[in-house]
Amino acid sequence: MAVYTGTTPGAQLPIDPSPHHCVEKVETTIDEAERVVDIVEDVAEKVDELAEEAVKHLPEGKLRDAVEFVENVAEDIDQHAENAEDALQKVLIFISISYAQIFNKVN
């Protein structure tokens, strides 16, 4: 009698537990995250530019206040995206240094 819990019977995919493979996966993930952060940053900058230009042409009132609010949010998002990019770079540097230290101890 065989019982399967959410898996298809058959050959299992090989898993490479080597440190090099793990570092490659982390680097790939960080690269993808950086691409997303770049897109978020670009969109936030464009929204900020558009809102800033719109504010120049709007009279005082609720609509202008709303556009100024959008401008401030876009600036905040841009800053957070820059912070995220910096953090991702630090993680990448940390992983690279850690891998080099592990690799040197093994050899």
Kinemage of the C-alpha trace (Angstrom):
@kinemage 1
@onewidth
@group {chain A} dominant
@subgroup {mainchain}
@vectorlist {calphas} color= white
{ca met a 1} P 0.000 0.000 0.000
{ca ala a 2} L 1.398 3.416 -0.984
{ca val a 3} L 0.227 6.758 0.373
{ca tyr a 4} L 1.175 9.993 -1.376
{ca thr a 5} L 0.697 13.345 0.280
{ca gly a 6} L 0.534 16.064 -2.307
{ca thr a 7} L 3.420 14.773 -4.409
{ca thr a 8} L 3.499 12.928 -7.663
{ca pro a 9} L 5.277 9.573 -7.444
{ca gly a 10} L 8.423 9.290 -9.489
{ca ala a 11} L 12.000 10.434 -9.552
{ca gln a 12} L 12.834 13.366 -7.321
{ca leu a 13} L 14.582 16.372 -8.781
{ca pro a 14} L 18.199 16.586 -7.685
{ca ile a 15} L 18.977 19.301 -5.169
{ca asp a 16} L 22.440 20.818 -5.181
{ca pro a 17} L 23.235 21.745 -1.560
{ca ser a 18} L 26.661 23.160 -2.387
{ca pro a 19} L 27.518 26.632 -1.068
{ca his a 20} L 28.245 27.779 -4.629
{ca his a 21} L 24.740 26.800 -5.755
{ca cys a 22} L 23.186 28.574 -2.763
{ca val a 23} L 25.183 31.736 -3.469
{ca glu a 24} L 24.074 31.651 -7.114
{ca lys a 25} L 20.421 31.370 -6.043
{ca val a 26} L 20.799 34.272 -3.622
{ca glu a 27} L 22.541 36.397 -6.286
{ca thr a 28} L 19.792 35.613 -8.805
{ca thr a 29} L 17.110 36.516 -6.274
{ca ile a 30} L 18.869 39.777 -5.409
{ca asp a 31} L 19.226 40.628 -9.117
{ca glu a 32} L 15.489 40.114 -9.586
{ca ala a 33} L 14.699 42.184 -6.497
{ca glu a 34} L 16.964 44.981 -7.771
{ca arg a 35} L 15.103 44.989 -11.102
{ca val a 36} L 11.800 45.349 -9.256
{ca val a 37} L 13.215 48.129 -7.072
{ca asp a 38} L 14.481 49.949 -10.179
{ca ile a 39} L 11.010 49.792 -11.725
{ca val a 40} L 9.371 51.049 -8.521
{ca glu a 41} L 11.935 53.840 -8.308
{ca asp a 42} L 11.365 54.875 -11.946
{ca val a 43} L 7.595 54.931 -11.529
{ca ala a 44} L 7.820 56.916 -8.286
{ca glu a 45} L 10.113 59.478 -9.926
{ca lys a 46} L 7.733 59.884 -12.888
{ca val a 47} L 4.709 60.271 -10.590
{ca asp a 48} L 6.644 62.825 -8.544
{ca glu a 49} L 7.554 64.799 -11.692
{ca leu a 50} L 3.972 64.742 -12.996
{ca ala a 51} L 2.492 65.738 -9.659
{ca glu a 52} L 5.033 68.526 -9.227
{ca glu a 53} L 4.157 69.892 -12.664
{ca ala a 54} L 0.408 69.573 -12.020
{ca val a 55} L 0.656 71.468 -8.716
{ca lys a 56} L 2.096 74.472 -10.589
{ca his a 57} L -1.120 74.738 -12.627
{ca leu a 58} L -3.720 74.052 -9.948
{ca pro a 59} L -5.421 76.670 -7.815
{ca glu a 60} L -5.438 76.365 -4.026
{ca gly a 61} L -7.938 73.794 -2.857
{ca lys a 62} L -8.638 70.151 -2.228
{ca leu a 63} L -7.479 68.938 -5.643
{ca arg a 64} L -4.140 70.698 -5.286
{ca asp a 65} L -3.805 69.302 -1.755
{ca ala a 66} L -4.486 65.797 -3.087
{ca val a 67} L -1.874 66.167 -5.833
{ca glu a 68} L 0.666 67.478 -3.309
{ca phe a 69} L -0.112 64.448 -1.145
{ca val a 70} L 0.509 62.146 -4.130
{ca glu a 71} L 3.773 63.988 -4.798
{ca asn a 72} L 4.906 63.461 -1.193
{ca val a 73} L 3.975 59.766 -1.282
{ca ala a 74} L 5.898 59.328 -4.538
{ca glu a 75} L 8.954 60.982 -2.986
{ca asp a 76} L 8.686 58.663 0.044
{ca ile a 77} L 8.375 55.592 -2.173
{ca asp a 78} L 11.390 56.715 -4.196
{ca gln a 79} L 13.414 57.093 -0.996
{ca his a 80} L 12.319 53.676 0.261
{ca ala a 81} L 13.257 52.136 -3.086
{ca glu a 82} L 16.721 53.688 -2.850
{ca asn a 83} L 17.059 52.323 0.709
{ca ala a 84} L 15.963 48.868 -0.481
{ca glu a 85} L 18.532 48.983 -3.274
{ca asp a 86} L 21.260 49.886 -0.779
{ca ala a 87} L 20.184 47.048 1.521
{ca leu a 88} L 20.209 44.549 -1.349
{ca gln a 89} L 23.726 45.623 -2.284
{ca lys a 90} L 24.856 45.131 1.320
{ca val a 91} L 23.326 41.650 1.399
{ca leu a 92} L 25.071 40.769 -1.855
{ca ile a 93} L 28.415 41.989 -0.503
{ca phe a 94} L 27.873 40.077 2.748
{ca ile a 95} L 26.998 36.867 0.892
{ca ser a 96} L 30.018 37.236 -1.404
{ca ile a 97} L 32.405 37.810 1.501
{ca ser a 98} L 30.892 34.959 3.510
{ca tyr a 99} L 31.151 32.594 0.546
{ca ala a 100} L 34.777 33.589 -0.018
{ca gln a 101} L 35.573 32.921 3.640
{ca ile a 102} L 33.860 29.519 3.562
{ca phe a 103} L 35.530 28.608 0.288
{ca asn a 104} L 38.969 29.586 1.626
{ca lys a 105} L 38.468 27.468 4.765
{ca val a 106} L 37.521 24.444 2.661
{ca asn a 107} L 40.545 24.743 0.383
